[in-house]
Amino acid sequence: MENSHYIENLLAFLDHSPVNFLATHEICTRLDAAGYTRLDATEKWNLEPEGNYYITKNGSAVIAFALAKNPSCSGYKVISAHSDSPGFRIKPHAEMYCEGGVVKLNTEVYGGPILYTWFDRPLSIAGRVILRSDDTLNPISRLIHIKRPVLTIPHLAIHFNRAVNEGNPLSKQKDMLPVIGIVNETLQRDNLLLNLIADELNVAVDEILDFDLSLFDTTPACLVGLNNEFITSGRLDDLSMCHAAMSALLESTDTGMTRIMAIFDNEETGSGTKQGAASPLLMNLMRRINECCGGTEEDFQRSTAKSFMISADNAHALHPNYVEKQDPTNHPLLGGGPVIKVNANCKYMTDADSAAVFRTVCEHAGVPYQYFVNHSDVAGGSTLGNILTSQIDLRGVDMGAAIWAMHSIRETASVTDHGHIIKVFRTFYDI
């Protein structure tokens, strides 16, 4: 598949994945189309060597795996990424009524978005809605994706704040609330949000028990630049890595090791959930694969000792207006290839051994590579790699695509880099 096809596929994936639940659903849809079998964690598994399977957790995490011929002691090749992105979640009892009938929604910030970028955008609502069922412990879960713009967060006019361009602290509770409409004869006051949800799902309001709903920018993902060299979209961090991992897995072949794609949720808030990387989700899956395929505990320990993981989460590209923010000698460029992420204080799982492995994979793929290290006066964050290694004894490397404006409502990445990363991931699975 040529790179242009990968990019068209990525843009469609981004537009279908405005929130974590829909990203996971889109991945599952593509796995189904490729012949992967969905497994239920509550049922007995009958796994076949060289079979292709996947599981989900909470509807927002998915782990797919292609078994080796001898799964119990062959080892695992893992690529991990995350489905969530910073933004705004809608609170319960969200409607707030203002003078003139204007209605705004009460929201809570999720993760660390760049707040200013959310002003004056055409926004809408997506996520999951929980409905009544006959089984109290298992209510019905429905996805919702309102594609038309229904919200905006209006900025205060510069005439009321002449210093706005000189730095303007924002209150998440006051300044960032989205407006949904004006109450009048056609827009009723009671249960405004619930009525919208009920109409969208074609259910009665009293069937709705709860929801996990987020805001998203309805502007489609697209290419920019004189030669269409840039991708601009929301949620590139980290859906571009989810897409690259999925594309590589679906094109990979069995070379003697079980191949795993692990997409977790809640990385942006620390991964400490049942569907996050700090949970035993991946470790339990790997153990279950081993047991279902007749392996012993010793086989599992031998398998993990042979294994390697790529923790795929995006990196900061050198910004043309802020060159001084980067390390003097390790500043990745858009279009310069996948980025190996290094931190002396072990915020990443990368060490010289694992960096050498990934560098060699890049060389096999014929793809350039580059390094990211924080400026020594700037504290960096962590990601999935070192969290997962607290659960499982794995070698591995943290890497990502170089992007601009990480955590903005729209981020920018390189078309060339995305194709390179898919090629590296496929080479990793296939060598």
N, C-alpha and C positions, 0 to 999 in steps of 0.2 A: 504494500500500500504506500503510495507516495505521500510526502509530508502534507500536501494540500488537502488530501483526504482526511488525514489525521486531524488537521486543524478544523475543517468543516465539522467533523465528528465531535471535536472538543467544544466548539461553539454551541452545537445542538445540545450537548450534555449539560453545559452550563445553564442554558436557558430552561432546560427541564428540571434543574436542581436548585431552586431558589433557597431551600433550607435543607438541613441535615436529613430529615425524613424523606424528602423527595429525591435527594441525591442517592440515598440508599435504595429507594424504590427503583430509580433509573438503573443503578448498577445491577440489581436483581433481575430487572427486565432483560437486560443485555446478557446476563448469565443464563437465564432461561432460554433465550434465543440461541445461545451457543451450545445448548445441550447439557448444562450443569443441573444436577439434581438438588433440590432444596431439602434439607434435613430438619427434622423437628427435634429439639433438645429433649423433649419429654418422651420420645419414643426410642425403641431399640434400633440401632443402626446396623445395616448389613453393607459394609463397604467392600467394593471390588478393587483389586489392584488395577492401576491405571484409570480408575474412575474419576469423574469430575463432580464435585459437590460444593455446597455452600450452606452456611447458617446465618441467621440474623439475630441481633439482640436489641430489644427495645424499639425495633423499627428504624433505628438510626445508626447501627453498626452492622457490618457484614464481613464475614471471613469466607473466602472461597479457596478451595484447594484442589489440586490435580495430583492424585496419588501416583507414586512411583510403582514399579513392578514389585518391589519388596519394601512396602512402606514401614515395616516395624523397625528397621535398623539402617535405613538409607540416608537419613538426615533430611533437613528442611532448608529450602531457600525461601526466605520471607521478604516481602516488601510491605511495609506498613505506611499508612497515611491517615488523615482524619477528615470526617465529613462536615464538621461544624466550622462556622466563621463568625467573627464578631458582628454584633448588630443589636437589635432591640426585640425583646419578648413582650407580649401583651399580658398585663396583669389581670387577675380575676376582677369582676365588677369594674370594667375598664372605662365605661362612659363617664365623661366629665362635662357638665353642661355650663355654658358660658353665656354672657350677655348677647342678645340678638339671636339666640337659638343655636349658636355655633357649638358643635360637639367635638371634643377631642378625646383621645384614648390615653389612659394611664399605662405607661410602659416602663420596663426595667432594662437597663443596659446589660447585654450579654458579652462577656469578654472585654476586649479593649479596642473598640472601634475609634477611628478618627471622627469625632463628633461633627465637626464642621462640614464634612463631606455629605452629610445626610440632609442638609437643608435644601428646600425648594426643589425636591426631586419628585417625580411621579412614583409613588410607593403603593404597594399592595400587601396582601396577607397570605401566608402559606404555613402549612404545618400539619398537625394531626388533631382530630376531634374524637373524643371518646363518647360512645353512645351506650345506652342501656342494652342489656341482653338478659337472657334467661339464666345465665351463669354469673353469679355475683362476682366470683373471682376472675372472670374472664370477660370483661365488657368488650364491646365492638370498637375497633379502631378504624377510622376513616381518614384518608388523606384529603387535604384541601389545598387548592392552588388557584386563587382568584387572580386571573391574568390581567384584568383591566385595572388601571390605577384607581384606587379608592381613598388614598391618603396623601397628605403632604405635610411637611414640617416647615412652616413659613418662618423665614428669618426676620428679625427686627430691622426695619429700614435704617439706613445709615444716618438719616436725619434725626433719629432718636438716640443715636449712639455714634457720635462723630469719631470716637476713638476705636471703632471696631477693628480697623486695619492695623492698629498698634498693639493688638493683643487683647482678647476679650474672654475672660474665664466664663465657662458655661456651667449651668446647673443642669444635671441630668434629669432632675425632677421637674424643673420649671421650663427650661428653654427647649427641651428636646421632645415635647409631646406632639404627636401627629393629629391633625384635624381630619375628621372623616365626613363632616357634612353640616347642614343647617336643619334643625328641626322645624318643620312646617306642616301643612295639611297632608302632604304626601309622605313625609318622613316622620314616623311616629317616635315618641319619646322613649317608651319602655322597651327594654331588651334590644337595643339597636344592633349591637354586635351579634347577639345570638340569633336575631332574625336574619341578618345577613348570612351567617353560617348555615342556618336551617334552609334558607332558600337555595344556597349554593349546593348543598348536599341533598336537597329534596327530602328533608326529614322534618318532624315536628320539633318545636323548641324544647318541649319537655323530655325529648329523647336524649338531649345533650347533657352529659354529666360533667365534662371538663374539656380542656383543650391545652395543647402546646402550640402556640401560634407566634410567628415572628413576622417582622416587616422585611420587605425586600424591594429593591429598585427594579421597576418594570422595564427599564431600558435594556434592550438585548445586548448580548456579547457581540463584539465586532472587531474588525481589524482596522488599524490606523497606520499612518506613515506613508511616505511617498511611494514605497514599494510594498505596502501592506506588511511591514516587517514586525509590527507590534500587535499583541492581543490586548484588548482592554475589556474588562468585565469585572463584575463583583465576584468575590469568592474564589479567585484564582488560588489564593491561600486557603484551603489546600486541595480544592477540587481538581486543579490541573494535575496534581500528583496522583489523585485517585484515578483520574482518566488514564494517565500514563501507565499506572500499575495494571489496571483492568485491560487495557489494550495489549500490553505485553503478555499478560497471563493467557488471554484468549488466543494469542498467536504462538505461544511457546510449545515445545515438544518435550517428551520425557527423556531425560538424560541420566536417570538413575536416582534422582532425589525428588522428594515431594515438594511441589511448588505451592506457596501460600501467598494470597493477597489479603491483608488484614486492614480493614478500614474501620477505625474507631471513632467514637463521638467524644465531645467535651474536652478536646485538647486545649481549647482556648480558655478553659476555666480550671485547668490542672489535671484533667484525666481521672479524677477520683470518683467515678461513677461505675455502676455495674456494666455499662457499655463503653467505658473508657479504658485507656491503656494501662492504668494502674490496677485494674481488676484482674482476676485470674482467667479471664475469658480465653486468651490465646493459649496460655499454658494448659488449661483444662481441655481445650480442643486437641492440642498436640498429644496429650496423654490419652485422650479417648481414641484418636486415630491409631495410636500404638496398640492399645488394648484390643480394639475391634479387629486389628490385623494380626492378632496373636502374639504381640510382642510382650516382653517382660519389662520390669522396671530397669533392669540393666540395659536392655535394648533401647529404652527411651533415653537413658543417660548417654549411651553411645551415640544415639541419633542427634541429640542436642549438641554434643561435643563436635560433631561434624558440620553443624549448621552455620548459616550466615544470614544476617538480616540487613536490609537496606531500610533505614528510617527516612522516609521521603517527606520533607516539609520545606517550604520555600525559604529562600535566602534573600538578603538585602543586596540589590545591585548598586553599583556606584552611581550616585545621583549627579547629573551634570551641574546642578546648582548648589550642591552641598558636598563637594569633594572632600572637605576637611572632616566630615563625619566618619569616614572609613579609615581602616588600618592603612598605613603608608605603603605597605608592600603586598597586601593580600586583599584586593578589592575586586570582586567579580563584576563582570560587565554583561549587560544584556547581549545575547548572541554568542557568548564566550563558552557555552557548554555547561553541563551540570556542575554544581558547586559542592565541594567537599567542605563540611562545616567542622571547625576545630575550636576547642576551648580548653585552656590549661586547667580550669577549675571543674572540669568534667560535667559541664552543662550539656554536652553532647557525648554520645558513646564512642565517637571516633578516636582512635589512637593510630600510631604509625602503622601497625599491622593492618588494621581494617582499611585505612586510607590507601595503603599499597594495593590491597585486594581490589578496591573499587577503581583505583587508577588503572590497574591492569585490565579490568573489565572494559573500561573506556577505550583502552588501546586496542583490545580485541574487536570492539565495535567500530573502531575508526572514528571516534568522537573526541573532541577536545574536552578538557576538564579544567577547573579552576578551584581556588581555595577561598573560603571566607573565615577570617578571624576578626573578632571585635577590636576596634580601637581600644587601647588599654585604659583610656579614661571613661569608657562607656560600658556599663553593665549589660550583658546579654541575657536573653531568655533561654529556656530549655525546650525540648520537644519530646517526641515519643520514645526515642532510642534508649536513653538512660532510664526512663520509667519502666520500659518493658524488660530491661536487663535486671531490674530488681525482682522480677517474677521468674525469669527464665535465664539459664546460664548460656547466653548466646554471644558470639562475636558479631560485630556489626559496625556500620558506618551511618552517620547522619549526613544527609545531602538534600539538595533541592534545586529548583530553578531560581535564577536571579530575577527578582521583580522590583518594580518601583511602587511606592505608596502602599506598602503592606498595611493592611487593616483599614484602608480607605474603602468607601462604598464602591469605588472602581479602582482596581489595581492594573498594572501594566506588565506584560511579560513579552518574551521574544518568541516569534513563530519558529525560528530555527532551533532554539533551545528545546522546545517541546518535542519536536521530531527527534532530536538527539537523545533526549531522555527516554523516550519510548524504545529507541534502538538499544540503548544501554541496558534497560530493564529486560528486554527480550534476550539480549546476549547473556545477561546474568542468569536468567532461567534456563537458557539452552546450553551453557558451557558445562 
